[in-house]
Each structure stands twice: as C-alpha cells, then as structure tokens.
Amino acid sequence: MKKQWPLDTAVSFDPYFGEPSRDGDQGYEYLPDGKVRIRLKAPNAKTVVLNQFGTKYPLEKLSDEMWGADLSMGCGFKYFFVEIDGADVLNPYLPIGYGACRPMNFLDIPVPGEESWDALSDIPHGTVTRCYYPSSVTHKLEVCLVYRPASFDPAKKYPVLYLQHGYGENETGWIYQGHAGRIADQLLHEGKMKEMLIVMGNGMVSRTEGAQQYNLFTEVILKDLIPYIESHFPVKTDKWSRAMAGLSMGSFQTSFVTLSNPDRFGYAGVFSGFLRSPRTGDLGTHLHILDDGEKFRESYRVFYRAMGTEDEFFKIFLDDDEMLKTKPVTMIRKTFPGGHDWSVWRRCLHDFLPLLF
C-alpha cells in the first residue's frame, strides 16, 4: 500500500490524504529527528530542487518518476520555490500560502516549545470576517479581515489592534500563516490578554492597477480603515484603546503611523522591526518625537521592538539600538531564536498581545 501524506495545511481546514491510486505516494512528513521527508512526482525531469531564496535543497531521483529526500532545513516557517529543470512550479502536494507577491509552497517545521500556544485545540474560538471598505486614498474598494473573540458581544465596546503583514504578503497572512486568531484564542482562554478586535488590512495598496505602493497604506489606515472600523463595529475610539503592530514592512508602517500620530495610538509593536525605512535607512521626520522623552512617555504605554537573532536584517535592528541609546526614551526590546519568518513573528505576537489595553 502506498504511503499517504496530507495534501494541505493552509487552504483547507481538514487535510486531504489523497487518492491512493493517484496521490498517496506524494507529500511531506515531519520526522522525529527534525528532518522533513519529501516525495514528489516529476516524470522526465532532470533536476528537482527546493529553492529557499537562494539556499537550495536538491531532491534525488528515486524512480523513473519519483523524486525525494530527507532534508535538514532547520525549524520554523520556510517559504520556498519548487524548481523543476529550473522552472518554478507551485506544487499541490505541499502546503500553499501567499508570500513574495505570489502563491508559494512552504513548510512549517515544528519549533520546540511552541506545540501548544497556537494549537487549534478544543477551546472557544473567535471568528474572522472579510470586510470591504471604500478608500479615499486609492479611489477603490480595499479589503481587511477582522478577528472577533469567541465572547464577542455587540452590546459592548472593544479596543482594537491594527495588525499588518510584510512586503509581498496580504491581509490573509496573519490568519493563515501567522495563526493570529489561534494565538489570541489561547491567550484569552488562559486569561492572559484582554478582549479586543484585531484588524488586518492589505498593506500593499495602489492607486491604479499598476505597481503596489507600500507607503500608501500609512494614509489608508488613518483616512479610511480606522473610520470604517469605528463606524461598523462596536469599538472604543480613544487612543488608549487603539494599537498598531506589524512585521517587516508592516513594522515600518507601524513606526511611521504611530510615531507621527501620538494623539491617536497608545500602543505600538514592531516585529522584525524597523523604526526607519528599511529601503533607505533615513531617519524620517516621524522619529523626531524620540528627542522629546517626556512627550514620548506620555504618548505610549507600550512601544515594543523584537526580531529573530538570525534575521537577515539584524544589523538594522542593532543600528536602531545604537540610535536609541542617544534618545531619552525607553522601549521594550526582545529577541527570539529564528530568522525573518512566521515562526518568529508568531512569538512576537504571543508576547505582545498580553501587554495591550
């Protein structure tokens, strides 16, 4: 009988194990020693490689049509391209998510110590709703996802966390790859965080059908998204009931928006965090508030920075450390094992949520 692996862990709630006569010999498996077993069909192929943004893991030819290997890829969340004879192929027998501006295969290799706090377990779970709102900035409809806790009561008013993804991703990332809802469900069940709404917008918006412009979202959130949420959901509207956080590109959007608008946000979180533009490194005008220690302390109850110790941008994080030593302000600073990936950003969110409101 052929080996059967689940075909999916991202776009389907229940993994489908395939039809033994067709699918059952393809898939992936996490082994006890931390390796990943891959088996894929590629008839007539000359090479099959998993390409993790330049780090390549070649598969071996096992038969006339089967390729596979037991790979040591480390642990955590791993996006990669499947290359067959040099061509990128989206493989349906490996998990599929959205990253690098396209659907991509990924592996979510278990991280020791994280087996339970974002598990889909038998506890009350909240709901996630897709909403469309008009934008005065882009002149078209934009989209967001809204997480509401299992205990949601429309007669109550809730604080709001605006939570943003990174470059090349979209509003679905924090739910499907970041497990934000599951993390919040667990923390609420354990009594470790306050009830809140979590709003996730598409941070790569554009004014036309052309190139996406990540800087436009800093206008969209203030002019369009926040007013929409506050007119359609029962939420509190004072600054001490409003937080923003984001990863990578979303962290710079968070820095720019919150530091430029201290009257509107009382909490901020930058994950794989950039205080300045990661593209230019310039000290923008939004950082001027860091020169006024008293105003900064009065404006923010929590300003949180965190990054994985193996992150490719860790030098920027250290440069921001040095810059902050010259400023009369104090921020929470954390590091976690891992790189520029969802396994670190989940840890950041799990650490950050209990600090809010």
Stockholm file with secondary structure:
# STOCKHOLM 1.0

chainA/1-357         MKKQWPLDTAVSFDPYFGEPSRDGDQGYEYLPDGKVRIRLKAPNAKTVVLNQFGTKYPLEKLSDEMWGADLSMGCGFKYFFVEIDGADVLNPYLPIGYGACRPMNFLDIPVPGEESWDALSDIPHGTVTRCYYPSSVTHKLEVCLVYRPASFDPAKKYPVLYLQHGYGENETGWIYQGHAGRIADQLLHEGKMKEMLIVMGNGMVSRTEGAQQYNLFTEVILKDLIPYIESHFPVKTDKWSRAMAGLSMGSFQTSFVTLSNPDRFGYAGVFSGFLRSPRTGDLGTHLHILDDGEKFRESYRVFYRAMGTEDEFFKIFLDDDEMLKTKPVTMIRKTFPGGHDWSVWRRCLHDFLPLLF
#=GR chainA/1-357 SS CCCCCCSCSSSCSSCCCCCTTTTTTCEEEECTTSCEEEEEECTTCSCEEEEETTEEEECEECSSSEEEEEECCCSEEEEEEEEETTEEECCTTSCEEEETTEEEEEEEECCTTCSSTTCCCSSCCCEEEEEEEECTTTSSEEEEEEEECTTCCTTSCBCEEEEECCTTCCTTHHHHTTCHHHHHHHHHHTTCSCCCEEEEECSCCCSSSSCCCGGGHHHHIIIIIHHHHHHHSCBCCSGGGEEEEEETHHHHHHHHHHHHCTTTCSEEEEETCCSSCTTTCCCCGGGGGGGCHHHHHHHCSEEEEEEETTCTTHHHHHHHHHHHHTSSCCCEEEEESSCSSHHHHHHHHHHHGGGCC
#=GC SS_cons         CCCCCCSCSSSCSSCCCCCTTTTTTCEEEECTTSCEEEEEECTTCSCEEEEETTEEEECEECSSSEEEEEECCCSEEEEEEEEETTEEECCTTSCEEEETTEEEEEEEECCTTCSSTTCCCSSCCCEEEEEEEECTTTSSEEEEEEEECTTCCTTSCBCEEEEECCTTCCTTHHHHTTCHHHHHHHHHHTTCSCCCEEEEECSCCCSSSSCCCGGGHHHHIIIIIHHHHHHHSCBCCSGGGEEEEEETHHHHHHHHHHHHCTTTCSEEEEETCCSSCTTTCCCCGGGGGGGCHHHHHHHCSEEEEEEETTCTTHHHHHHHHHHHHTSSCCCEEEEESSCSSHHHHHHHHHHHGGGCC
//
